């Protein structure tokens, strides 16, 4: 088995070079990648091992598992981390003096172990910088996320037919998960942040949408069990309820994010009105989200539009309101940037961003839609193309 | 919302006392729990926040999310970690001098942040010690895992009818996942180790069972995509193949583990013979796995039985053979102890252990079974009760 194909190496080289430019800016002379999301970013696959990226030249790939990956000048089979300095010296590579690690992704134990292996190196936490590198996608990555979004939207078209009268939110969720999986969804979603956990989709019917989250989610449901307080809570779907379905894609390494709302019969006019405001906020953001815009301004413009229509008090939840309207996405569900209050980070071309203005309507449930977009010079390209009106499941 | 009910507090007290005894042994005067698996262990639910367990007396619960958890002398709403010293002092609690943290579960960044919050405390990594505490279950926990296993075995009885001629391993997997979810499986499995990832089940048909894992799994399949190299690889299920299904339960907070093998038509005699050896190894281990036995001895006894029947070369895989036969299980899929070569840890009563002697038969696939057991004074109690013979899906 080869670690990566010759054709794919050109793509990976773009990523390595972006990391090397960042290392230069940070004054580091190498980084050692050891966590799954960044191993995937730098090799295109999951391995158990380490990618050593020097400031210049090609990376070295130290692979513990899988056993049997081809060995060459760049790919070196290892048993343990402690072999690295000897192997680097054997290749006449200088040992790093300022080494970047992923302190926000790796455990404390792994950091300490690495520090002992490179006792003469200053260690530098590059978690945020590597996430910034990943937030601006290559053309290849954009096409992967477009394909993931295309399959996601295709699976979505099958969802309404899965509803049967008398179902619970959980049963409806299970049928949608199955449909996603049959379309090729891998079923596991990487999330940044050690306290984050999520299943394949969050399905929230009625007031469950306002259950305050134990995670860093805005409106994600209370769950079936206190050990996983997210998504459906087992409620029967009843007349007058909105059923919000927030689901990731992951038909390849890349995730797109999408939310749509179903109804059981008719909703109140207020719910339809608030839903329309969500669509209007997204239309506004499609124009305003251009390179150079700040995350904070985009959030505030969204909030102001919600306020203008009288929905500020239920924007992004009621009981636990999130001051947030969207997030970057890619290899993880929650990438940079975060479109939230007080975040002065800038938007860049080729970022991939999910925008999810949502509203909580008590006794009805959540309304609003979420789409994934690619940032271009003149605005956003929507890649989750599917009807955004509220679909009545009983019709 | 209450953090936990009065009835459940007696159960949690048992766990807090076990941790306090361990703190005493380790010379620590408190531990600060911050990672999901241990928050779940010490509160019975997922919160975003911290559980502060002093050497004696009741723990304090500092809750960031969900918003609206009841506040009392023990439950304190916080916005950030940095408030803790002030809040402890306000409660006339001494600040810890030797504070245990979960260095093998939390990120380096979180450890450093905690160190800055408690600058006068010596920090101690208690990951392994807390996992040891968790490895011996309370009666309540044993009943939870029994119930999870009961539902798992019940869902399993529906699996054979889900097979249709011409299916791929992936399609079969999706139907089994759906069945599990409809029986109430929560669908997300906690795993120890930052490089570990898994979906709801590993389905391996034919030679895919021997794909060398990029994870710390013995025989788990190559997967649909290099970004998640585990389980089904999309192969069509064909005559003469074994289809191994290794699936977790998680119908509540607790996981049991179970593997069964299906066949498409008849397998070779060698496959049936090896399968029988797996059952014989488990019968042997049911007697030998008693308090005081060492993990290493149990692995070696298993290996020797495999060797006696001439199956040593394909025991636990061929391409990437694991020197391992089982593992503890509970709130995480892989708990202590690990029944592997060179592990001198002792078995204790009330541990929950999954035993999975498996064999790889080239051109056929994997055979063997896996069950979850509770350790009693006189041997093991099997809790995953379902037929263990190879079920021909075409009959």
Interface residues (C-beta under 8 A of the other chain):
Chain A: X34 X35 X36 X40 X44 X45 X46 X47 X48 X65 X66 X67 X68 X101 X103 X104 X105 X106 X107 X108 X109 X110 X111 X112 X125 X127 X170 X171 X173 X174 X175 X177 X178 X181 X182 X184 X186 X187 X188 X190 X194 X195 X197 X198 X199 X200 X211 X212 X213 X214 X215 X216 X223 X224 X225 X226 X227 X228 X229 X252 X253 X319 X320 X331
Chain B: X34 X35 X36 X40 X44 X45 X46 X47 X48 X65 X66 X67 X68 X101 X103 X104 X105 X106 X107 X108 X109 X110 X111 X112 X125 X127 X170 X171 X173 X174 X175 X177 X178 X181 X182 X184 X186 X187 X188 X190 X194 X195 X197 X198 X199 X200 X211 X212 X213 X214 X215 X216 X223 X224 X225 X226 X227 X228 X229 X252 X253 X319 X320 X331
